[in-house]
Amino acid sequence: MRQKTLEYLESHQSATPSKWREEAEWRRNNRAWLRHSQHIAVKVLRYMKSESLTQSAMAERMDCTQQYVSKILKGTENLSLETLTKLELAMGERLIAE
């Protein structure tokens, strides 16, 4: 039984190695700014929902691409001060305290 299980697992093994350990370490090492990025993403999502905005419409307001708005909304983008300012201007509210 054990041999069959091992053979089954080996036959279904991915050709490329998993990077789960590296990704977990990266998340642990970047936990502080990721938390901020996630909170901002939630605020932006709530704003977009309340205003019935699409990612494309938000991108227009920010003068960036829809793809970049999508990255922001994932909560894993290391946002620059310039991007934070664009978000604040597009939303008309503060995202970070002075």
C-alpha positions in Angstrom: 0.0 0.0 0.0 2.7 2.4 1.0 4.7 1.7 -2.2 1.6 2.3 -4.4 1.0 5.7 -2.6 4.6 6.7 -3.2 4.4 5.7 -6.8 1.2 7.6 -7.3 2.6 10.8 -5.6 5.8 10.6 -7.7 3.9 10.1 -10.9 1.8 13.2 -10.2 4.7 15.3 -9.0 5.1 18.7 -10.6 8.0 19.1 -13.1 8.8 22.5 -11.5 9.8 22.7 -7.9 7.4 24.5 -5.5 8.4 27.9 -4.2 6.0 27.8 -1.2 8.8 28.1 1.3 10.4 31.1 -0.4 7.0 32.8 -0.7 6.2 32.2 3.0 9.5 33.6 4.0 9.0 36.6 1.8 5.5 37.2 3.4 7.0 36.9 6.9 9.9 39.3 6.0 7.5 41.9 4.5 4.7 41.5 7.0 4.6 45.1 8.2 4.3 46.9 4.8 2.0 44.1 3.5 -0.4 44.7 6.3 -0.6 48.4 5.4 -1.0 47.6 1.7 -3.8 45.2 2.5 -5.6 47.8 4.6 -5.3 50.4 1.8 -6.6 47.8 -0.7 -9.7 47.2 1.4 -10.3 51.0 1.7 -10.0 51.4 -2.1 -12.3 48.4 -2.7 -14.9 49.9 -0.4 -14.6 53.3 -2.1 -14.9 51.8 -5.6 -17.9 49.7 -4.5 -19.6 52.8 -2.9 -19.0 54.8 -6.1 -19.8 51.9 -8.5 -16.4 52.3 -10.1 -14.7 49.7 -12.2 -10.9 49.2 -12.1 -10.7 51.0 -15.5 -12.6 54.0 -14.1 -10.3 54.1 -11.0 -7.3 53.9 -13.3 -8.5 56.9 -15.3 -8.9 58.9 -12.1 -5.4 57.9 -11.0 -3.8 58.3 -14.5 -2.5 54.7 -14.5 -3.4 51.4 -16.0 -6.2 49.1 -15.0 -3.5 46.4 -14.5 -1.8 48.6 -11.9 -5.1 49.2 -10.1 -5.6 45.4 -10.0 -2.1 45.0 -8.4 -3.1 47.6 -5.8 -6.3 45.8 -5.0 -4.5 42.5 -4.4 -2.9 44.1 -1.4 0.6 42.9 -2.2 1.9 46.0 -4.0 4.6 48.1 -2.2 3.0 51.5 -2.8 5.1 54.5 -3.4 4.2 57.9 -1.9 3.3 59.0 -5.4 0.8 56.2 -5.8 -0.6 56.8 -2.3 -1.1 60.5 -3.3 -2.8 59.5 -6.6 -5.1 57.2 -4.6 -5.9 59.9 -2.1 -6.7 62.5 -4.8 -8.8 60.0 -6.8 -10.8 59.1 -3.7 -10.9 62.5 -2.0 -9.8 61.1 1.3 -6.7 60.4 3.3 -5.2 56.9 3.3 -2.3 57.6 5.6 -2.0 59.8 8.7 0.4 62.8 8.8 
